Amino acid sequence: MRLLVTVATATLMAVCLAGPHPLLQLAIEAEAGDAAVEAAGGHFNQSVLSRSRRQATEDNPDLCDFGSSPTVSLCNWTNLKVTQLQWQPSQGQNAYWIGGPKEDVSYGDDQGGYAVFETSQIPERQIGQPNFESAMLMSPLRKSTGPKGMCIKFWYSMAGLSPDRLRVLLHPVTGNITSRGSVVDMMLNYDGSDDEVLWEERDMTMGDWKEGQISYAYGKNHTVIFEGIPVDNSDISRRFRGYIAVDELSFVDSDQCSVFCNFEGGTCGWTQDSNDDFDWTLSRGSLNPSTGPPRDRSSFAKDEMMGGYAFIDSGYPRRPGDRARLMSQEFQSTNPDSPICMRFWTHMFGNGIGTLRVIIYDVNTGKDIAIWKISGEAGNAWYQGQVPISSPAPFKIVFEGVVGNNNLGDIAIDEITIKQGACPSAPQVAAAKSGDCTFEVDECGWSNPGPRERLDEMDWVRTVAADSRVPIRDHSMGTQQGYYMTMPRGTVQRGGDRAWLISKTMKGSTQPMCIIFWYFMYEPFIDPSGPSLGSLMLHMRYENKDGDMVLQPVWALKNHQGPSWMHGQAKLLNDNDFVVAFEGVWGSSRGTGFIALDDITIFSGDCSTKPQKATTSGGDCDFQRDACLWKNVTTDADFRWTTASISRRPANLPDHTFGGPIGYAYFDVFNQNARPQSLMLLSPPMDKTSDNSPICFTFWYAYFGASESTKLKVTRESYDKAAEEDKRTGTPVELWVLEAKTVGTQRPEWQFGQVEVDASTDYRVSVVGMATNGGFAIDDIKTYKGACRIRPTAANPTTPPAAPNPPT
């Protein structure tokens, strides 16, 4: 039996008027699409898309778009009867009834059809029935693909807590079976033992559609099965609604699967570069037992006779340093937030092995950018490599093989695939930038700081999932045998204790980089007072031109985020050499909560912050460590803003962030015989927004004391970075003013405040306290882009004071 599998996915925002986007868009296709839009007057006509989809369905009998209202169907695909869980045809207008996306892919509205599996349903156990707890949708019978193989294209969407994964299986069909009915009858005895997994996805799409592609070759009759799998019945998440949906299932020629190649029917659109010394060669097996693979990758460990690969022949007349370059077609630039993961298999056996590189060739500049490189012998075996690909300009992908010191240096590649989304470079030593890590082997250079550095109180721990109650699987492999980094738990730690995980030093640059990672922040039991798991933050730490160490936050989330792995990313931009630091901080629920990290990837690219709520600014501060970059500018030594300590804090007020004894700023004035003291806490300079939109300045405050005249203000002043030091700030403008008499509490309690701040120019914000006998505490300052209403309304400085009650 001969089987080759390749995989790819792509993001689709279903509401995008321009329709679905391909995984990698060829330059010629992009030009044609632009011309079509231009011909329509610069606007995309959705009805044109619908007509083209219907025409594509008519022209390709192997395409199923599941129809549209009022007739939606599964086409010729069939639910297997070995399980009670079923796929069903549906459409967007049923999204809140039986589940599924609000729009389909083919028509981009709520009338178009798709197949959906509602994952929270639990089947009834029946005696004698196979123990399948998944929904399986089977294709019509398919014959041999031939050496060039076949490409399966489809779109999928997964959302909710109860889905576990979506798989695509190849099921061999034996015997003389030629009709659909006979295949269905045969599948009554289906047990899945002969199936091969072609493709698998575990990450939720959060309601969006993503594209999948599979390239495979198989020489006999077979069917393809889409299997939707819910989480285990014993998992509490199974009770919650969720769905797995698929749309536009099609079988097309293998050359429509982008850069995919198994080298069995040729080079699949990859071409020999003329700017090198010799060419890559196709082969079925080495003619020299001292170098090169005996077979292709998929049949290497099996007794199979079919399969090919590409390799560089290091024999005569090759000389050390000769290069062979295999180049892909030209592709358009990638989305900064949607890098591509390319996976491939390589064989590097022989004591004369040279170097294998993966290169991004910039079409506009003609320059090479090496993104993956490995040299030397790796043994007589196939190894999988992977690398993230991101380019702001049109590009080609290049495999460059370089001959080593002698003629025993054949380097082979096989099974090139791509998948939407970042992946850590593997093996880690091949990464162009340090920091990529799956934690399956070790920490890849990430380390905990030593005790002398006094940066934290505990260490991150590399943990195998089987030894941890939660998360039960790592993200890289999705198994209990996978590894990840976790915050230590136990009674030794206290709320507010920190753990740092620090990268190797990275070179400063004017070009941005992107860091992508997967995080797990789960608090199974929420205290009545609110979530108190802790926080996960990402910093850049560097030395500025004055020799001071600067800690710049670039990403931050607090407390419970959910019982699954989630995707995080942030931009890294710094002219100075720097290290990246993940900082985990325990809250008061450290004994029952879980914080973990996995699959860190760093690559060149100007990405945005995800999730958006993790965005940070220079003014954000939770006062856990210090006052961040906020400064007390009051000169009075007796009365000033300060951070709470165990020995000095007001009225035993707990921290708002995690409920600990410290972790906020406050002022406390007792000076009844003098005029009210004015105390100012000044923010660092804050940059104007790119579109001149305002920001929403939010914080938590608490009043204590005996004087109703105590006040808390928020002011804004412009800031000119180019001006002389004493002329940089403008006149303060009061935005938010609250008097103690309007607080309405008998004892200190945290309350929420917010105010809109003009961000059309660079600015600074001040929190000003005024009192003769009393004070305010503040905590969890955070800014959000966009306008907001003032809260509480009593703090509006333009609102006239309430009239006094008339005498009785």
C-alpha positions in Angstrom: 0.0 0.0 0.0 1.4 3.4 -1.0 0.2 6.5 0.8 1.5 10.1 0.9 0.0 12.8 3.0 0.4 16.6 2.8 -1.5 19.3 4.7 -2.3 23.0 4.6 -4.8 25.4 6.1 -5.7 29.0 5.5 -7.6 31.7 7.3 -10.8 33.1 5.8 -12.9 35.9 7.4 -16.3 34.8 6.1 -17.6 38.4 6.2 -15.0 39.7 3.9 -16.6 41.1 0.7 -13.7 40.0 -1.4 -14.6 36.4 -0.6 -12.3 33.6 0.6 -8.6 34.0 0.4 -6.3 31.1 -0.8 -3.6 29.7 1.3 -0.9 31.1 -0.9 -1.9 33.4 -3.8 0.1 33.1 -7.0 1.2 36.4 -8.4 -0.6 35.8 -11.7 -3.9 35.0 -9.9 -3.6 38.2 -7.8 -3.2 40.3 -10.9 -6.3 38.7 -12.5 -8.3 39.3 -9.3 -7.2 42.9 -9.1 -8.2 43.4 -12.8 -11.7 42.0 -12.1 -12.2 44.3 -9.2 -11.0 47.3 -11.2 -13.3 46.4 -14.1 -16.2 46.5 -11.6 -15.4 50.1 -10.8 -13.2 49.2 -7.7 -16.0 47.4 -5.9 -16.3 43.6 -5.5 -19.7 42.3 -6.7 -20.9 39.6 -4.3 -23.4 38.3 -6.9 -20.5 37.7 -9.3 -18.9 35.6 -6.7 -22.1 33.6 -6.2 -22.4 33.0 -9.9 -18.8 31.9 -10.2 -19.3 29.5 -7.3 -22.3 27.9 -8.9 -20.5 27.6 -12.2 -17.5 26.0 -10.4 -19.9 23.5 -8.9 -21.4 22.7 -12.3 -18.0 22.3 -13.9 -16.5 20.2 -11.2 -18.6 17.2 -10.2 -16.2 16.5 -7.4 -17.1 19.7 -5.7 -19.8 19.8 -3.0 -20.9 23.2 -1.7 -23.9 21.7 0.1 -26.4 23.8 -1.9 -28.3 26.9 -0.7 -31.7 27.7 0.7 -34.3 26.1 0.3 -32.3 23.0 -0.7 -29.2 22.1 1.2 -27.8 18.6 1.1 -24.7 16.4 1.7 -24.3 15.9 -2.1 -23.0 12.4 -2.6 -21.2 12.3 0.8 -22.6 9.8 3.3 -22.8 9.6 7.1 -21.3 6.3 8.4 -23.9 4.3 10.3 -21.4 2.9 12.8 -22.0 5.9 15.1 -25.1 7.8 16.2 -23.3 11.1 15.9 -24.1 12.6 12.4 -23.1 15.4 10.1 -26.1 17.3 8.9 -26.6 19.9 6.1 -27.4 23.3 7.4 -26.9 27.0 6.7 -26.1 30.3 8.5 -29.7 31.1 9.4 -29.6 28.0 11.7 -26.4 29.1 13.4 -28.2 29.8 16.7 -30.5 26.8 16.4 -28.4 23.8 15.6 -25.0 25.5 15.5 -22.5 26.4 12.8 -21.0 29.6 11.3 -23.3 32.5 10.5 -22.3 32.5 6.8 -21.1 29.8 4.4 -18.1 30.0 2.1 -19.6 29.5 -1.3 -22.2 32.3 -1.2 -21.0 34.4 1.8 -24.5 34.7 3.3 -26.8 32.9 5.7 -28.6 31.0 2.9 -25.6 29.0 1.6 -25.2 25.5 2.8 -22.5 23.6 4.7 -22.2 20.4 6.8 -22.1 20.8 10.5 -21.6 18.4 13.5 -22.9 19.7 16.9 -20.3 18.5 19.4 -22.1 18.7 22.7 -24.6 15.8 21.9 -24.0 12.5 23.7 -25.0 9.3 22.0 -26.9 6.6 23.7 -24.9 3.4 24.2 -26.3 0.3 22.5 -25.2 -3.2 23.0 -23.2 -4.6 20.0 -22.7 -1.2 18.4 -19.0 -0.1 17.7 -17.6 2.3 20.3 -17.2 5.3 18.0 -17.9 8.7 19.6 -17.4 10.8 16.5 -19.3 11.9 13.4 -17.9 10.5 10.1 -18.8 11.9 6.6 -17.6 9.6 3.8 -16.9 10.6 0.1 -18.1 8.5 -2.9 -15.7 5.7 -4.0 -12.5 7.0 -5.5 -10.0 5.1 -7.7 -6.2 5.2 -7.9 -4.8 8.8 -7.9 -1.9 7.8 -10.2 1.7 9.0 -9.5 0.8 12.7 -9.6 -1.7 12.3 -6.7 -4.8 14.2 -5.9 -5.5 17.5 -4.0 -8.4 17.8 -1.6 -9.5 21.3 -0.9 -12.0 22.2 1.8 -13.0 24.9 4.3 -13.6 24.3 8.0 -14.8 26.1 11.0 -14.6 25.0 14.7 -15.9 26.9 17.7 -17.0 26.2 21.3 -15.7 24.2 24.3 -16.9 20.7 23.2 -15.0 20.2 19.9 -11.7 18.3 20.2 -10.5 17.9 16.6 -11.3 17.5 12.9 -9.5 14.7 11.0 -9.4 13.6 7.4 -8.9 9.9 6.9 -8.1 7.7 3.9 -10.0 4.4 4.0 -8.8 1.6 1.7 -11.6 -0.2 -0.1 -10.8 -3.8 -0.8 -12.6 -6.3 -3.0 -14.6 -5.8 -6.2 -16.7 -2.9 -5.0 -17.8 -0.3 -7.6 -21.1 1.3 -6.5 -22.0 3.7 -3.7 -24.5 1.3 -2.2 -22.0 -1.5 -1.9 -19.5 0.8 -0.2 -22.1 1.9 2.3 -23.0 -1.7 3.0 -19.4 -2.7 3.5 -18.9 0.2 6.0 -21.4 -1.4 8.3 -18.4 -3.5 9.5 -16.1 -0.5 9.7 -13.6 -0.4 12.6 -11.1 2.2 11.4 -8.1 -0.1 11.8 -7.0 0.3 8.1 -7.4 4.1 8.0 -4.6 6.5 7.4 -4.8 10.0 8.9 -4.3 12.5 6.1 -4.8 15.7 8.1 -5.7 16.8 11.6 -6.5 20.1 13.2 -7.1 20.8 16.9 -7.1 24.6 17.1 -10.4 26.4 17.2 -11.1 29.0 14.4 -13.4 31.1 16.7 -16.2 31.1 14.2 -14.1 32.0 11.1 -13.7 29.8 8.1 -10.2 28.5 7.3 -9.0 26.7 4.2 -7.5 23.2 4.3 -5.5 21.4 1.5 -4.3 17.8 1.4 -2.1 16.3 -1.3 -1.9 12.5 -1.4 -1.2 9.6 -3.6 -2.8 6.2 -3.4 -2.8 3.4 -5.9 -6.0 1.6 -5.1 -9.7 2.1 -4.6 -10.5 4.2 -1.5 -12.8 6.7 0.2 -12.0 9.9 2.1 -13.7 10.4 5.5 -14.1 13.8 7.4 -14.2 12.8 11.1 -15.5 15.3 13.7 -14.4 14.4 17.2 -15.8 15.9 20.4 -13.9 16.1 23.7 -14.3 13.0 25.9 -17.6 12.4 27.5 -16.0 12.6 31.0 -14.8 16.2 30.2 -17.0 18.9 31.7 -16.5 20.9 28.5 -18.7 18.3 26.7 -21.8 19.8 28.2 -21.1 23.1 26.4 -22.3 23.9 22.9 -19.9 23.7 20.1 -19.6 22.7 16.4 -17.4 21.5 13.6 -18.4 22.6 10.1 -17.0 21.9 6.6 -17.8 23.5 3.2 -16.7 23.3 -0.4 -15.3 19.8 -0.3 -13.5 19.2 -3.6 -11.0 16.9 -5.4 -8.8 18.7 -7.9 -5.5 18.1 -9.7 -2.5 17.9 -7.4 -0.9 21.0 -8.9 -3.6 23.1 -7.3 -2.2 22.4 -3.9 0.3 25.3 -3.9 3.8 24.3 -3.1 2.9 20.7 -2.1 5.1 18.0 -3.6 5.9 14.3 -3.1 8.2 14.1 -6.2 6.4 11.0 -7.5 5.1 12.5 -10.7 7.6 15.3 -11.2 8.6 18.5 -9.3 5.0 19.8 -9.0 5.7 23.3 -10.2 9.0 23.7 -8.5 11.7 24.7 -11.0 15.5 24.6 -11.3 17.1 28.0 -10.7 19.4 29.1 -13.4 21.6 31.0 -11.0 23.3 28.0 -9.5 25.9 25.3 -10.3 23.8 22.2 -10.9 20.3 20.8 -10.6 18.3 18.8 -8.1 17.5 15.3 -9.4 14.5 12.9 -8.9 15.2 9.4 -7.6 13.6 6.3 -6.1 16.6 5.2 -4.1 20.3 5.8 -3.8 22.9 4.0 -5.9 25.5 4.5 -3.2 25.0 2.7 0.1 27.3 5.3 1.8 25.1 8.3 1.1 21.5 9.2 0.2 18.3 7.4 1.2 17.4 3.9 0.1 13.8 4.9 -0.3 11.5 7.9 -0.2 10.2 9.1 3.1 6.8 7.4 3.3 8.0 4.0 2.4 11.3 4.2 4.3 10.1 2.1 7.2 7.7 0.0 5.2 8.0 -2.8 2.6 6.6 -0.7 -0.2 7.8 -0.4 -3.8 6.4 3.0 -4.9 7.7 6.5 -4.1 10.2 9.2 -5.1 12.1 12.2 -3.8 14.4 15.0 -4.9 18.1 15.1 -4.1 21.5 16.7 -4.9 24.0 14.3 -6.4 27.4 15.1 -4.8 29.3 12.7 -7.1 31.5 13.7 -10.1 31.7 16.4 -11.4 30.6 18.2 -8.3 33.1 20.1 -6.2 32.9 21.4 -2.6 30.7 24.5 -2.4 28.6 23.8 -5.5 25.0 24.9 -5.1 21.7 23.5 -6.5 18.6 25.6 -6.0 15.0 24.4 -6.4 12.6 27.3 -6.6 8.8 27.6 -6.1 6.4 29.6 -8.1 6.0 33.3 -7.2 3.6 34.2 -4.4 2.1 37.4 -3.2 3.1 38.9 0.2 1.8 37.2 3.3 -0.6 38.8 5.8 1.5 40.1 8.7 -0.8 38.3 11.1 -1.0 35.1 9.0 2.4 33.5 8.5 2.8 30.2 6.8 4.3 27.0 8.2 6.2 24.9 5.7 7.0 21.3 6.6 9.2 19.0 4.7 11.3 15.8 5.2 15.1 15.7 4.7 17.7 13.0 4.5 21.3 13.9 5.2 23.5 10.8 5.3 27.2 10.6 4.4 30.4 11.9 5.9 30.6 14.6 3.1 27.3 16.2 3.8 27.3 19.9 3.2 24.4 22.4 3.9 20.7 22.6 3.3 19.1 26.0 3.4 15.5 27.3 3.0 15.5 30.7 1.5 13.0 33.4 0.9 13.8 35.1 -2.4 12.4 38.7 -2.5 11.1 39.1 -6.1 11.3 42.9 -5.9 14.9 43.2 -4.7 16.3 39.9 -5.9 17.8 39.3 -2.5 18.0 36.0 -0.6 16.9 35.7 3.1 18.0 32.5 4.7 15.3 31.4 7.2 16.4 27.8 7.9 19.9 26.2 7.7 21.4 22.9 8.8 24.8 21.3 8.0 26.5 18.0 8.5 25.5 14.4 8.7 22.3 13.4 10.5 22.3 9.7 10.1 20.6 7.3 7.7 17.0 8.4 8.4 14.4 10.9 7.3 13.8 13.8 9.6 11.1 16.4 9.5 11.9 20.0 9.3 9.6 23.0 9.6 10.0 26.8 9.3 7.7 29.8 9.5 7.4 31.9 6.4 6.4 35.6 6.3 7.2 38.2 3.6 6.0 41.8 3.1 6.8 41.5 -0.6 6.2 39.0 -3.4 8.5 36.0 -2.9 9.6 32.6 -3.9 10.7 29.7 -1.7 14.0 28.2 -2.4 15.6 24.9 -1.3 19.4 25.3 -1.6 21.6 22.3 -1.3 25.4 22.9 -1.0 28.0 20.1 -1.7 30.3 19.3 1.2 33.9 18.2 1.4 33.6 15.0 -0.6 31.3 13.0 -2.9 29.5 11.3 0.0 27.2 14.2 0.6 23.8 13.5 -1.1 21.0 15.6 0.5 17.4 14.6 -0.2 14.0 16.3 0.4 10.5 14.9 0.2 6.9 15.7 1.1 6.8 19.5 1.1 3.7 20.8 2.7 2.4 24.1 4.0 -0.1 25.1 6.7 -1.5 28.4 7.7 -0.2 29.7 10.9 3.2 30.0 12.7 5.3 27.0 13.8 8.6 26.9 15.7 11.5 26.2 13.4 12.6 22.6 13.7 15.1 21.3 14.5 15.8 24.2 16.7 19.4 24.5 15.6 18.2 25.3 12.1 16.3 28.4 13.2 17.5 31.7 11.7 16.4 33.5 14.9 17.0 32.2 18.4 13.9 31.6 20.5 11.8 29.1 18.6 10.9 26.2 20.9 8.4 23.3 21.2 10.0 22.2 24.5 9.8 18.6 23.3 13.6 18.1 23.7 14.7 20.9 26.1 14.2 24.6 26.7 16.0 25.7 23.5 18.1 28.4 25.3 15.2 29.8 27.3 16.2 30.0 31.0 15.2 31.0 34.5 17.2 33.9 35.9 19.6 33.2 38.8 18.8 34.2 42.4 21.4 36.9 42.3 19.5 38.8 39.7 16.5 39.1 42.0 14.0 39.2 39.2 11.6 36.5 40.5 10.8 34.2 43.4 10.4 30.8 41.5 11.2 29.0 38.3 9.3 27.9 35.2 9.3 24.1 34.9 9.5 22.0 31.8 6.6 19.4 32.3 5.3 16.4 30.5 1.5 16.5 30.1 1.1 13.0 31.6 2.5 14.3 34.9 0.1 17.3 35.1 -3.6 17.3 35.9 -4.1 20.3 33.6 -3.5 20.8 30.7 -3.9 17.2 29.9 -2.1 17.5 26.5 0.6 19.8 25.1 -0.1 22.0 22.1 2.8 20.8 19.9 1.8 17.2 19.7 -1.7 17.2 21.3 -0.7 14.2 23.4 0.0 13.4 27.0 3.6 12.6 26.0 4.2 16.2 24.9 6.1 18.8 26.9 5.4 22.5 27.9 6.5 25.0 30.4 4.4 25.6 33.5 4.3 27.8 36.6 5.0 25.8 39.7 2.0 25.3 42.1 1.9 24.7 45.8 1.7 26.2 49.2 5.3 27.5 49.1 4.3 30.2 46.7 2.4 33.4 47.7 0.1 35.6 45.8 2.3 38.0 43.8 5.2 35.6 43.5 6.8 35.8 40.0 8.6 33.4 37.6 10.6 34.7 34.6 11.5 32.8 31.5 14.2 34.6 29.5 15.4 34.2 25.9 18.9 34.5 24.6 20.0 38.0 23.6 18.5 39.2 20.4 20.1 41.8 18.1 18.4 45.1 17.9 17.0 46.2 14.5 14.8 48.8 12.9 12.8 46.0 11.3 10.0 44.5 13.4 9.8 40.9 14.5 6.8 38.9 15.6 6.6 36.5 18.5 3.9 33.9 18.5 3.2 31.5 21.3 0.4 29.4 22.9 -0.7 30.0 26.5 -2.9 28.2 28.9 -4.5 30.2 31.8 -7.2 28.2 33.6 -8.8 28.7 37.0 -11.2 25.8 37.7 -12.7 27.3 40.8 -13.5 31.0 40.8 -13.6 32.7 44.2 -16.8 34.7 45.1 -14.7 37.8 45.2 -13.7 37.3 41.5 -11.0 35.6 39.4 -7.6 35.7 41.0 -5.4 33.3 39.0 -2.6 35.7 38.3 -1.1 37.1 35.1 1.1 36.3 32.1 3.1 39.1 30.7 5.7 39.5 27.9 8.5 42.1 28.2 11.4 43.3 26.2 14.4 44.0 28.6 17.2 46.1 27.4 19.8 48.7 28.4 19.1 52.2 27.1 21.6 54.8 26.0 21.9 56.1 29.5 22.9 52.7 30.8 19.6 52.1 32.6 17.8 48.7 32.4 14.4 49.2 30.8 11.5 46.7 31.1 9.1 47.3 28.2 5.8 45.4 28.4 4.5 44.3 25.0 1.7 41.8 25.9 -0.3 41.1 29.1 -3.3 39.1 30.3 -4.7 38.5 33.7 -6.6 35.7 35.4 -8.8 33.0 33.9 -8.9 32.7 30.1 -10.4 29.3 29.5 -9.7 25.5 29.7 -7.8 25.3 26.4 -4.6 26.4 24.7 -5.0 29.8 23.2 -3.0 31.8 20.6 -1.0 34.8 21.5 1.3 37.1 19.5 3.0 40.5 19.8 5.4 42.7 17.8 9.0 43.1 18.9 10.7 46.3 17.8 13.9 47.6 19.4 17.0 49.4 18.2 18.9 48.0 21.2 20.0 44.4 21.8 17.4 42.9 24.1 16.0 39.8 25.7 12.4 38.6 25.7 11.0 37.7 29.1 7.8 35.8 29.9 6.7 36.8 33.4 4.1 34.7 35.2 2.6 36.0 38.4 0.5 34.0 40.8 -2.6 35.4 42.2 -4.3 34.1 45.4 -5.7 31.0 43.6 -2.2 29.6 42.9 -3.1 26.3 44.5 -5.9 25.5 42.0 -5.0 27.5 38.9 -2.8 26.6 36.0 -0.5 28.8 33.8 1.5 27.2 31.0 3.4 28.1 27.7 4.2 26.1 24.6 5.3 26.5 20.9 7.2 29.8 20.8 8.0 31.1 17.3 9.9 34.3 16.4 10.2 35.5 12.8 10.5 38.8 10.8 7.1 40.5 10.4 5.0 43.5 11.5 2.2 41.7 13.3 -0.5 43.0 15.6 -1.2 42.0 19.2 -3.5 39.0 19.7 -5.7 38.7 21.4 -6.5 42.4 21.2 -7.2 42.5 24.9 -3.5 41.7 25.6 -2.4 45.0 24.0 -0.3 47.1 26.4 0.8 50.8 26.5 3.5 52.6 28.3 0.9 53.8 30.8 -0.5 50.4 31.9 0.4 49.4 35.4 -0.8 47.0 38.1 1.8 48.1 40.7 2.7 44.5 41.5 6.4 45.1 41.2 6.7 48.9 41.4 5.0 52.0 39.9 6.1 50.9 36.4 7.1 54.2 34.6 4.7 56.4 36.6 6.5 59.0 38.8 5.6 60.8 42.0 6.3 64.5 41.3 5.3 65.8 44.7 8.2 67.4 46.5 6.8 67.1 50.0 8.6 64.4 51.9 5.8 63.6 54.2 2.9 63.4 51.8 3.3 61.6 48.4 2.1 58.8 46.2 3.7 55.5 47.2 3.2 51.8 46.6 1.7 49.7 49.4 3.9 47.5 51.5 3.3 44.9 54.2 4.3 47.4 56.9 2.6 50.5 55.5 -0.7 50.3 53.7 -4.1 52.0 54.2 -6.9 50.4 56.3 -5.7 46.8 55.4 -6.9 47.4 51.8 -6.2 44.4 49.7 -4.7 44.6 46.2 -7.4 44.8 43.4 -5.4 42.7 40.9 -5.0 39.5 42.8 -6.4 40.2 46.3 -2.9 40.2 47.9 -1.8 42.5 50.7 0.2 44.7 48.4 0.3 45.7 44.7 -1.3 49.2 44.4 -0.4 52.9 44.8 -1.9 55.3 47.3 -1.6 58.6 49.1 -2.7 59.3 52.7 -2.7 62.8 54.1 -3.4 63.9 57.8 -2.8 67.6 58.1 -5.9 69.3 59.3 -4.3 72.7 60.2 -3.0 73.3 56.7 -4.5 73.9 53.3 -5.2 70.7 51.2 -2.1 69.0 49.9 -1.9 68.3 46.2 -0.1 65.1 45.2 0.6 64.2 41.6 1.4 60.8 40.0 2.6 61.4 36.4 2.5 58.9 33.6 5.4 58.3 31.2 5.1 60.0 27.8 2.4 58.4 25.7 2.3 58.3 21.9 -0.5 59.7 19.8 -2.7 57.1 18.1 -2.0 56.4 14.4 -5.5 57.6 13.3 -5.8 60.4 15.9 -8.6 58.5 17.7 -9.0 58.9 21.5 -8.1 56.4 24.1 -10.1 55.2 27.1 -8.1 55.6 30.3 -9.3 53.0 32.9 -8.4 52.4 36.5 -9.7 51.2 39.9 -9.8 53.5 42.9 -10.7 53.3 46.6 -11.3 56.1 49.1 -10.4 56.1 52.8 -10.3 58.8 55.5 -12.6 61.1 57.3 -12.7 64.2 55.1 -15.5 64.5 52.5 -13.4 67.2 50.7 -10.7 64.7 49.6 -10.5 64.7 45.8 -9.1 62.5 43.1 -8.4 63.9 39.6 -7.3 62.8 36.2 -5.7 65.4 34.0 -4.2 65.4 30.5 -1.4 67.6 29.2 0.3 67.7 25.8 3.9 66.5 25.5 6.4 67.7 22.9 9.3 65.3 22.7 11.4 67.6 20.5 11.1 70.6 22.8 13.5 71.6 25.6 13.0 69.7 28.9 11.2 72.5 30.7 9.0 73.3 27.7 7.7 69.9 26.8 4.4 69.8 28.7 1.4 71.9 28.0 -1.3 73.2 30.4 -3.1 70.4 32.3 -6.7 69.9 31.5 -9.0 68.3 34.1 -10.9 65.3 32.6 -12.1 63.4 35.7 -12.7 64.8 39.2 -14.3 62.9 42.1 -15.0 64.1 45.6 -15.0 61.7 48.5 -18.5 62.7 49.5 -19.8 61.1 46.3 -18.1 57.8 46.7 -20.9 56.4 48.9 -19.0 53.7 50.8 -18.4 53.4 54.6 -15.2 51.5 54.2 -12.5 51.3 51.5 -13.8 49.4 48.4 -12.4 49.2 44.9 -14.6 50.9 42.3 -14.1 51.3 38.6 -13.3 54.6 36.8 -12.7 55.5 33.2 -12.4 58.6 31.1 -11.8 59.4 27.4 -8.5 61.1 26.7 -7.5 63.0 23.5 -4.7 61.1 21.8 -4.4 63.2 18.6 -1.0 64.4 19.9 1.6 63.0 22.2 0.5 63.4 25.8 0.9 62.5 29.5 -1.7 61.7 32.1 -1.6 62.7 35.7 -3.5 61.2 38.7 -3.8 64.0 41.2 -4.9 63.7 44.8 -6.0 66.5 47.1 -6.7 66.1 50.9 -6.3 67.3 54.4 -7.5 64.2 56.1 -7.8 61.1 53.9 -6.6 59.6 50.7 -7.2 57.5 47.6 -5.6 54.3 46.3 -5.4 53.4 42.6 -4.7 50.1 40.8 -4.8 48.4 37.5 -4.3 51.3 35.2 -5.0 50.3 31.5 -5.7 52.2 28.3 -7.9 51.0 25.5 -8.1 52.5 22.0 -11.4 54.2 21.3 -13.9 56.5 22.9 -15.7 55.8 26.2 -18.2 57.4 28.5 -17.0 58.8 31.8 -17.5 56.5 34.9 -18.8 57.2 37.4 -20.9 60.1 36.0 -20.3 62.0 39.3 -16.7 62.4 38.2 -17.6 64.6 35.2 -15.9 68.0 35.8 -18.4 69.7 33.5 -21.4 68.5 35.5 -22.7 71.1 38.0 -22.8 70.0 41.6 -26.1 68.7 42.9 -28.3 71.4 44.7 -28.3 71.2 48.5 -31.4 69.8 50.1 -33.9 72.6 51.1 -34.1 73.2 54.9 -37.0 71.4 56.7 
